Amino acid sequence: MSEGRPSNPSNNENSDLWRRVTELDAFFNHSLALLCIADKEGRFVRLNPAWETTLGWSVAELIGQVFLDFVHPDDREATMAITARVFEGGTAVAFENRYRCKDGSYRHLRWYTGVHDDEGRQHAFAQDITEQRKAEERARIYEDTILNSNIGFIVLHLEKPGDELSLRILLANDAAGRIVGFDVKAQVGQMAADVFPGNIESGLAAAYTRIAESGGSLDMGEVAYDDARIQGIFSIKVVGLPDRRVCVSFEDVTERRRTEEALRQSLIQAEVIRAQAAALAELSTPLIPIRDDVVVMPLIGTVDGIRAEQMLETLLSGVGSHGTRIAILDITGVAVVDANVANTIVRAAQAVKLLGAQVMLTGIRPEVARTLIGLDVDLGGIVTHGSLQAGIAAAFKRRGG
């Protein structure tokens, strides 16, 4: 028999009291809220079945237990203070805490309690708001992420289906203002077409309208934007939200694109310079076939280390591909004949010889001859002639021409 319930009715008064108690019992036992009565020591004396449904504890397990023992340690001090205030003032209060379940987890409860009888017992009921708190926490995380992001976010609401002019700004973060150059947050509540008139001409408003109505997402790529206040290139993504809302995220990629374009132009210019240098190098060390087995390489200007390697590579490649037997190196146009030039000639002669051909040196002026002697260069095995004409004549004669 429930506490406080009268004995079997013996008259009309008891019958009416019995009916009311029965109704209260039914309300108590079938309520989805957690109903309880605790004595002055804070021990449970009555609970309804919703406790087991919500927290896993049976009524029998909780009867006689101190209700504070189930409060989360971090919430216990505040709960004790509120309970003391209830007993001191006798007024009803509302508060929240986390309550331990039988499996060790905690649920968020919102309490409404007060002292309701002459014995100072505390009557209370609680609602499980755990899912609400989780949803609020998720919303807070999402909001913090959006509001503190370096990417611009604007949320729009399509007030009239199919009407792109009815897009209204619902939310904007600080980054949106930094990117476009004015305080977009201050424009919340305004029509998007008034704040961003370029949306209409660029087709952005039409795209936002489609996504707001159909849902889904759209990566619009990089969009060139130009209106009275905003000019630049923006990377834009759109995500549909419930109730004909749409979230637009965007970044200003103008400077990045300018940098990339400058780099691209620089690479193109570098390639042109490289191609020109290669062409000049080829022209500076030409290999001229004057007969199937005789080639001439006239050297002009200064012969440095790089050009010497180019000359040697061109000469060996030409000798190998032409079936050359005599390669004439003409140094008439070489301004200065030094050790580098001399060593290049010697290396060329040795390399050509390995291919079964012979090097003939022409264009040796008297001062060049004195320089070569002074450098003690061994030109043994290299046929020399004072002029290119003499060298060609000698080559033809040697090869039966």
C-alpha positions as CSV (number, residue, x, y, z in Angstrom):
1,M,0.0,0.0,0.0
2,S,1.4,3.4,-0.9
3,E,2.3,5.7,1.9
4,G,-0.4,8.2,2.8
5,R,-3.2,6.1,1.1
6,P,-6.3,5.8,3.4
7,S,-7.7,2.4,4.5
8,N,-10.8,0.9,2.8
9,P,-13.5,3.6,2.6
10,S,-16.2,3.4,5.2
11,N,-18.2,6.4,4.1
12,N,-18.6,8.9,1.3
13,E,-15.8,11.2,2.5
14,N,-13.3,8.3,2.6
15,S,-14.6,7.2,-0.8
16,D,-13.8,10.5,-2.3
17,L,-10.4,10.6,-0.7
18,W,-9.7,7.1,-2.0
19,R,-10.6,8.2,-5.5
20,R,-8.3,11.2,-5.4
21,V,-5.4,9.2,-4.0
22,T,-6.0,6.5,-6.7
23,E,-5.9,9.2,-9.4
24,L,-2.7,10.7,-7.9
25,D,-1.1,7.2,-7.7
26,A,-2.0,6.6,-11.4
27,F,-0.5,10.0,-12.3
28,F,2.6,9.3,-10.2
29,N,3.2,5.8,-11.6
30,H,2.6,6.6,-15.2
31,S,4.4,9.9,-15.5
32,L,7.3,10.0,-17.9
33,A,9.1,12.5,-15.7
34,L,11.2,11.3,-12.7
35,L,9.0,11.9,-9.6
36,C,10.3,11.4,-6.1
37,I,9.9,12.3,-2.4
38,A,12.9,12.6,-0.1
39,D,12.9,13.0,3.7
40,K,14.7,15.7,5.6
41,E,17.9,13.6,5.5
42,G,17.8,13.5,1.7
43,R,16.8,9.8,1.4
44,F,14.4,8.6,-1.2
45,V,11.1,7.5,0.3
46,R,9.1,7.2,-2.8
47,L,9.9,7.1,-6.6
48,N,8.0,6.3,-9.8
49,P,9.0,3.6,-12.4
50,A,10.4,6.3,-14.7
51,W,13.6,6.2,-12.7
52,E,14.3,2.7,-13.9
53,T,13.4,3.5,-17.4
54,T,15.7,6.6,-17.5
55,L,18.6,5.7,-15.2
56,G,18.4,1.9,-14.9
57,W,18.0,1.8,-11.2
58,S,15.0,0.0,-9.9
59,V,12.8,1.7,-7.3
60,A,13.8,-0.9,-4.7
61,E,17.5,-0.1,-5.3
62,L,16.9,3.6,-4.7
63,I,14.5,3.6,-1.7
64,G,16.5,4.7,1.3
65,Q,19.5,5.9,-0.7
66,V,20.7,9.5,-0.3
67,F,19.9,11.3,-3.5
68,L,23.1,13.4,-3.4
69,D,25.2,10.1,-3.7
70,F,24.1,9.8,-7.3
71,V,25.0,13.4,-8.3
72,H,28.1,14.0,-10.4
73,P,31.0,15.0,-8.2
74,D,31.4,18.3,-10.1
75,D,27.8,19.2,-9.6
76,R,27.4,18.0,-5.9
77,E,28.4,21.3,-4.2
78,A,25.9,23.4,-6.2
79,T,23.2,20.8,-5.7
80,M,23.8,20.8,-1.9
81,A,23.5,24.6,-1.8
82,I,20.2,24.6,-3.7
83,T,18.8,21.9,-1.5
84,A,19.8,23.9,1.6
85,R,18.1,27.0,0.2
86,V,14.9,25.0,-0.4
87,F,14.7,23.8,3.2
88,E,15.5,27.2,4.6
89,G,13.1,29.1,2.5
90,G,10.5,26.5,1.6
91,T,10.2,27.8,-1.9
92,A,10.3,25.8,-5.1
93,V,13.4,26.1,-7.3
94,A,14.6,24.8,-10.6
95,F,18.2,23.6,-11.3
96,E,20.2,21.1,-13.4
97,N,22.8,18.5,-12.6
98,R,24.2,15.2,-13.9
99,Y,22.9,12.1,-12.3
100,R,24.6,8.7,-12.3
101,C,23.0,5.8,-14.1
102,K,23.3,2.2,-13.1
103,D,25.8,1.5,-15.9
104,G,28.1,4.3,-14.5
105,S,27.2,6.9,-17.2
106,Y,25.5,10.2,-16.4
107,R,22.4,11.8,-17.6
108,H,21.6,15.5,-17.5
109,L,18.5,16.2,-15.4
110,R,16.5,19.4,-15.0
111,W,15.0,19.5,-11.5
112,Y,12.0,21.3,-10.0
113,T,11.8,20.8,-6.3
114,G,10.4,22.3,-3.0
115,V,9.3,21.4,0.5
116,H,5.7,20.3,0.3
117,D,4.5,18.7,3.6
118,D,4.5,19.3,7.3
119,E,7.2,16.7,7.8
120,G,9.7,18.8,5.8
121,R,9.9,16.2,3.0
122,Q,11.1,17.4,-0.3
123,H,9.0,16.7,-3.4
124,A,10.7,16.9,-6.8
125,F,10.4,15.9,-10.4
126,A,13.1,15.8,-13.0
127,Q,13.2,15.8,-16.8
128,D,15.9,14.0,-18.7
129,I,17.5,16.7,-20.9
130,T,20.6,14.8,-22.0
131,E,19.8,14.7,-25.7
132,Q,18.9,18.4,-25.6
133,R,22.3,19.2,-24.0
134,K,24.1,17.1,-26.5
135,A,22.3,18.9,-29.3
136,E,23.1,22.2,-27.8
137,E,26.8,21.2,-27.4
138,R,26.9,20.1,-31.0
139,A,25.3,23.3,-32.1
140,R,27.8,25.3,-30.0
141,I,30.7,23.4,-31.5
142,Y,29.4,24.0,-35.0
143,E,28.8,27.7,-34.3
144,D,32.2,28.2,-32.7
145,T,33.8,26.5,-35.7
146,I,32.0,28.7,-38.2
147,L,32.3,31.9,-36.3
148,N,36.0,31.5,-35.6
149,S,36.9,30.0,-39.0
150,N,39.3,31.8,-41.4
151,I,36.9,30.8,-44.2
152,G,34.0,33.1,-44.8
153,F,30.5,31.7,-44.0
154,I,27.2,33.2,-44.8
155,V,23.8,31.5,-44.2
156,L,20.9,32.6,-46.4
157,H,17.2,31.8,-46.2
158,L,15.1,31.5,-49.4
159,E,11.8,33.1,-48.2
160,K,9.9,32.6,-51.5
161,P,10.5,29.4,-53.5
162,G,12.0,30.1,-56.9
163,D,12.6,33.7,-56.1
164,E,16.4,34.4,-55.9
165,L,15.6,38.0,-54.8
166,S,14.1,36.6,-51.6
167,L,17.4,35.3,-50.2
168,R,17.9,36.9,-46.8
169,I,21.1,36.9,-44.7
170,L,20.6,34.9,-41.5
171,L,24.2,34.6,-40.3
172,A,27.7,35.7,-41.1
173,N,31.1,35.2,-39.4
174,D,33.9,37.7,-38.9
175,A,36.0,36.1,-41.7
176,A,33.2,36.9,-44.2
177,G,33.7,40.6,-43.4
178,R,37.4,40.5,-43.6
179,I,37.3,38.8,-46.9
180,V,34.8,41.1,-48.7
181,G,36.0,44.2,-46.9
182,F,32.9,45.3,-44.9
183,D,31.0,44.1,-41.9
184,V,28.7,41.5,-43.2
185,K,27.5,40.6,-39.7
186,A,26.0,44.0,-39.5
187,Q,23.9,43.2,-42.6
188,V,22.2,40.2,-41.0
189,G,18.5,40.4,-41.8
190,Q,19.0,42.3,-45.1
191,M,18.3,40.9,-48.5
192,A,21.3,39.3,-50.0
193,A,20.7,41.0,-53.4
194,D,20.9,44.4,-51.7
195,V,24.2,43.6,-49.9
196,F,25.7,41.6,-52.8
197,P,24.2,42.9,-56.0
198,G,26.8,41.0,-58.0
199,N,25.2,37.7,-57.0
200,I,22.4,38.3,-59.5
201,E,24.6,39.0,-62.6
202,S,27.2,36.4,-61.8
203,G,24.5,33.6,-61.4
204,L,25.5,32.9,-57.8
205,A,22.0,33.8,-56.5
206,A,20.4,31.4,-58.9
207,A,22.8,28.6,-57.8
208,Y,22.0,29.4,-54.1
209,T,18.3,29.2,-54.8
210,R,18.6,25.8,-56.4
211,I,20.6,24.4,-53.5
212,A,18.2,26.0,-51.0
213,E,15.3,24.2,-52.6
214,S,16.8,20.9,-53.6
215,G,19.4,20.4,-50.9
216,G,22.8,18.8,-51.5
217,S,26.0,20.6,-52.0
218,L,27.8,22.3,-54.8
219,D,31.5,23.2,-55.4
220,M,31.3,26.3,-57.6
221,G,35.1,26.4,-58.0
222,E,36.7,29.8,-58.5
223,V,34.4,32.6,-59.4
224,A,35.4,36.0,-60.7
225,Y,33.3,38.6,-58.8
226,D,32.9,42.3,-59.6
227,D,30.4,44.8,-58.2
228,A,30.5,48.2,-56.6
229,R,32.2,47.1,-53.4
230,I,33.8,43.7,-54.1
231,Q,36.3,42.7,-56.8
232,G,38.3,39.5,-56.9
233,I,38.4,35.8,-57.4
234,F,36.7,33.6,-54.8
235,S,36.6,29.9,-54.2
236,I,32.9,29.2,-53.3
237,K,31.1,26.1,-51.9
238,V,27.4,25.8,-51.1
239,V,25.6,23.4,-48.8
240,G,21.8,23.1,-48.5
241,L,20.3,23.3,-45.0
242,P,16.7,22.5,-43.8
243,D,13.9,24.9,-44.3
244,R,15.2,26.4,-47.6
245,R,18.4,27.7,-46.0
246,V,21.8,27.5,-47.6
247,C,25.3,27.9,-46.2
248,V,27.8,29.6,-48.5
249,S,31.6,29.2,-47.6
250,F,34.1,31.2,-49.6
251,E,37.8,32.2,-49.7
252,D,39.5,35.0,-51.5
253,V,42.1,33.4,-53.9
254,T,42.9,36.5,-55.8
255,E,46.4,37.0,-54.5
256,R,47.1,33.3,-54.8
257,R,46.0,33.2,-58.4
258,R,48.1,36.3,-59.1
259,T,51.1,34.7,-57.5
260,E,50.5,31.4,-59.5
261,E,50.1,33.3,-62.7
262,A,53.3,35.3,-62.0
263,L,55.1,32.0,-61.3
264,R,53.7,30.5,-64.5
265,Q,54.9,33.4,-66.6
266,S,58.3,33.2,-64.9
267,L,58.5,29.5,-65.8
268,I,57.5,30.3,-69.3
269,Q,60.1,33.0,-69.5
270,A,62.8,30.7,-68.0
271,E,61.9,28.1,-70.6
272,V,62.2,30.6,-73.4
273,I,65.5,31.8,-72.1
274,R,66.7,28.2,-71.8
275,A,65.6,27.4,-75.3
276,Q,67.3,30.6,-76.6
277,A,70.5,29.7,-74.7
278,A,70.4,26.2,-76.2
279,A,69.9,27.6,-79.7
280,L,72.7,30.1,-79.2
281,A,74.9,27.3,-77.9
282,E,74.2,25.3,-80.9
283,L,74.9,28.2,-83.2
284,S,78.1,29.0,-81.3
285,T,79.4,25.5,-82.0
286,P,78.0,24.6,-85.4
287,L,79.1,21.3,-87.1
288,I,79.2,21.7,-90.9
289,P,79.4,18.7,-93.1
290,I,81.3,19.5,-96.3
291,R,81.5,16.0,-97.5
292,D,80.2,12.6,-96.3
293,D,83.4,12.0,-94.3
294,V,84.6,15.5,-93.6
295,V,83.1,18.0,-91.2
296,V,84.1,21.5,-90.1
297,M,83.5,23.1,-86.7
298,P,84.4,26.8,-86.7
299,L,85.0,28.2,-83.2
300,I,84.2,31.9,-82.7
301,G,84.6,34.1,-79.6
302,T,85.6,32.9,-76.2
303,V,85.8,29.3,-75.3
304,D,85.0,28.8,-71.6
305,G,84.4,25.5,-69.7
306,I,80.7,25.3,-70.5
307,R,81.3,26.0,-74.2
308,A,84.2,23.5,-74.3
309,E,81.8,20.8,-73.1
310,Q,79.2,21.8,-75.6
311,M,81.7,21.8,-78.4
312,L,83.0,18.4,-77.4
313,E,79.5,16.9,-77.2
314,T,78.5,18.3,-80.6
315,L,81.7,17.2,-82.2
316,L,81.5,13.6,-80.9
317,S,77.8,13.3,-81.8
318,G,78.4,14.6,-85.3
319,V,81.4,12.4,-86.0
320,G,79.4,9.3,-84.8
321,S,76.3,10.1,-86.9
322,H,78.0,11.2,-90.1
323,G,80.7,8.5,-90.4
324,T,83.3,11.2,-90.3
325,R,86.9,10.5,-91.0
326,I,88.3,14.0,-90.7
327,A,87.0,16.7,-88.3
328,I,88.4,20.2,-89.0
329,L,88.5,22.5,-85.9
330,D,88.9,26.1,-87.2
331,I,90.0,28.6,-84.5
332,T,90.4,31.6,-86.8
333,G,87.6,33.4,-84.9
334,V,88.8,32.5,-81.3
335,A,89.9,35.8,-79.7
336,V,92.2,34.4,-77.1
337,V,93.9,31.0,-77.2
338,D,94.8,30.0,-73.7
339,A,95.4,26.8,-71.8
340,N,91.6,26.1,-71.7
341,V,91.3,26.3,-75.5
342,A,94.5,24.2,-75.9
343,N,93.2,21.5,-73.5
344,T,89.9,21.5,-75.3
345,I,91.6,20.8,-78.6
346,V,93.7,18.0,-77.2
347,R,90.7,16.4,-75.5
348,A,88.7,16.7,-78.8
349,A,91.5,15.1,-80.8
350,Q,91.8,12.2,-78.3
351,A,88.0,11.6,-78.2
352,V,87.6,11.7,-82.0
353,K,90.5,9.3,-82.4
354,L,88.7,6.8,-80.3
355,L,85.9,7.0,-82.9
356,G,88.2,6.2,-85.7
357,A,88.5,9.7,-87.1
358,Q,91.2,12.4,-87.0
359,V,91.2,16.1,-85.9
360,M,92.7,18.7,-88.2
361,L,93.4,22.1,-86.6
362,T,93.2,25.2,-88.9
363,G,93.3,29.0,-88.4
364,I,96.6,29.0,-86.5
365,R,97.9,32.6,-86.7
366,P,101.6,33.3,-85.8
367,E,100.7,34.7,-82.4
368,V,98.5,31.6,-81.7
369,A,101.5,29.4,-82.6
370,R,103.7,31.2,-80.1
371,T,101.0,30.9,-77.4
372,L,100.7,27.1,-78.0
373,I,104.5,26.7,-77.8
374,G,104.6,28.8,-74.7
375,L,101.9,26.6,-73.1
376,D,103.9,23.5,-73.9
377,V,100.8,21.9,-75.4
378,D,101.4,18.5,-77.0
379,L,99.7,18.7,-80.4
380,G,101.3,15.4,-81.6
381,G,99.0,13.5,-83.9
382,I,97.0,16.7,-84.8
383,V,97.5,17.9,-88.4
384,T,97.6,21.7,-88.5
385,H,97.1,24.3,-91.2
386,G,97.3,28.1,-91.3
387,S,93.9,28.6,-92.9
388,L,90.6,26.8,-93.1
389,Q,90.9,26.8,-96.9
390,A,94.2,25.0,-96.7
391,G,92.8,22.5,-94.3
392,I,89.8,21.7,-96.5
393,A,92.0,21.2,-99.5
394,A,94.3,18.9,-97.5
395,A,91.3,16.9,-96.2
396,F,89.9,16.4,-99.7
397,K,93.3,15.4,-101.0
398,R,93.9,12.9,-98.1
399,R,90.4,11.4,-98.7
400,G,90.9,11.2,-102.5
401,G,88.8,14.3,-103.3
